[in-house]
């Protein structure tokens, strides 16, 4: 994808293509609202199965060629980053793919080089690493919430492109996704989390405060893109108001960025199991079982 010449007049469209502001005259920031019919459950699961089969082929190719792949997921709170990562990784071999979701830095980490704690989680040969938020925290939440100084923020914008170019030169492939969600959809998801005890842990005081700083986050995202959306390491925007479409589009796009080959091994033939009549099992009463309540 070419580097933007006029960042104030362009936004990302589908598949990384450009969309000009005149195409969406009502928009001030990244939100693009698509009014489409919801995907049927059958169609979604059918397409997802096909894509997940391709993801397995991709992983086998990465293992064989010893590639190193980093996929970064950024976006507003409740944009669907975690769900997309879970969908991508649920059928992959966890020995060769890892999810990194770091918490608040420790007092010791705060004194380190900013990128240091992220470097420790970069992939080895044959691995994929998925960052659920990444070093871009400094350009987003830290900037908006005042968790870093202005000097630290400016230094990040200056050094981040160089840091990523250094990783690319060392053989690490970096893919960056920004999940774009509208304010209306984010609000709906926040209320869903409040009402569902299984999701309540996802709503933190920081998320609540972010509601009051929507414009500040938009400005921070625009500034981040202006400095880090480079030709060598571009951002790809995923329209995320529809979770199912967002996941399918993201997986399809991810597969399109890596020219993998199908290295699926031939089917394994299971031989007949040999019987050993000399083995005597201990009494079943010697074992402790989980109660059959269901």
Buried (B, 14 or more C-beta within 10 A) or exposed (E): BEEBEEBEEBBBBEEBEBBEBEEBEEBEBBBBEEEEEEBEEEEBEEBBEEBBEBBEBBBBBBBEEEBBBBBBBBBBBBBBBBBBBEBBBEBBEEEBBBBBEBEEBEEEEEEEEBBEBBEEBBBEEBBBBBBBBBBBBBBBBBBBBEBBEEEEBEBBBEBBBEBBBEBBEEEBBBBBBBBBBBEEBBEBBBEEBEEEEEBEEBBEEEBEEBEEBEEEBBBBBBBBBEBBBBEEBBBBBBBBBBBBBBBBBBBBBBBEEBEBEEBEEEEEEEEEEEEEEEEEEEEEEEEEEEEEEE
